[in-house]
Amino acid sequence: MIIQRYIVREIMSTFSATLFVLLLIIVGNTFVRLLGKVSGGGLPLDALGKLVFLGSINGLIKLVPIALLIGMMLAFGRFYRDHEISAMHSSGMGPKQFYKGIFLFVGPLTLLIAALTLFVIPDLERTSNNVKQEIKQRPEAAGIPVGEFMHSNAGDKRITLFVEDIDEKNVVMQRFFMHLQERDIKKKANKPEITADFNNNTADAEDDIDIILSAQQALLYIDPNNGNRIVKIENGSRYDNNKTTGQMSIFNFSEHGIHIPALEVNIKKDLEAEPTLTLLKQNDRESIAEIHWRLALIISAPVMALLAFPLSHTTPRQGRFGKLAFGILLYAVYANLIISGKSMIEDGKIPSWLGLWWAHLIFIALSMWLLYRQYGQRR
């Protein structure tokens, strides 16, 4: 029908424009936030584009429901302002005909969101985690700068590191130097002589030790067993100077490992990167909550489409944007119910069979009530 195609074209144009503007805001905020990490040394520059792209695709899907709500309200608001809705009503069009036109666009859009949410987004999450994991294995992620001294304190230990150069892949550190100062507290063996501690035959001995390491190259990697960051130093020498006893030990080595604390790089829970089919096979609350969350991202688009049509009803005095702020407020309530519901499923406060369906049903019922107020008496 020509009128329905006309409705689809108007909704598509306003939805696309709204989604583009919202996406620009999200991408801009993501870029500025990550650029701040780059300037602070917490994120390498070459990873900036990857993380912005992956975050933008993820944000794009989550923006579809609110963009659809705003776009439909703008489109139907123009219909009301130009009295086109009145002309359509006079020609015999009712809610069923309007919704046929609406879901000619929303139906394929929902299927696309379903495919992206259930299959593409988990892959994007895994890719993003892999990028962040690769960042964690770089020297700069461990707070090791190139060409300057780095000082760090951890308890009784004081570490000074220097790396002269790094290879083109930002992985292998060339001409590595480390100075470690630590105090080693040991228990003295029981001795018959009188000590300063009259209540105990043992006393603590404190050794002040200097350790100097120099090597041709070093490599930062993550221990797969415990996740600790280890610097593997190759072809170097170690000098141990015990200032308390005056002993000096010198030895050469081909490989030597040292634990290095790392800067914090946030990685999302692995559950968000799990394939949907894998989650369906698991029965724990967290997996069930994640399944309902993904379904909510899909269902929220048609729910917002149901709500947008009766909500966009305006009188000539109200203007095109009369109820837009109220619609955005309703979406905020809807989104908060979904987020809170996911947490309650994880905590066991909501049974898994109920999931987040109650939140969708509330807004579907609100849509039906608004629709009945406008068209119930006309039928």
Secondary structure, DSSP 8 states (H G I E B T S, - for coil): -HHHHHHHHHHHHHHHHHHHHHHHHHHHHHHHHHHHHHHTTSS-GGGHHHHHHHHHHHHHHHHHHHHHHHHHHHHHHHHHHTTHHHHHHHTT--HHHHHHHHHHHHHHHHHHHHHIIIIIHHHHHHHHHHHHHHHHTSGGGGT--SSS-EEEEETTEEEEEEEEEE-TTS-EEEEEEEEEEEEEEEE----SS--S-TT-S--EEEEEEEEEEEEEEEEEEE-TTT--EEEEEEEEEEEEEETTTTEEEEEEEEEEEEE----------GGGGS-HHHHHT--SHHHHHHHHHHHHHHHHHHHHHHHHHHHT---TTT-TTTTHHHHHHHHHHHHHHHHHHHHHHHTTSS-TTTTTHHHHHHHHHHHHHHHHHHHTTT-
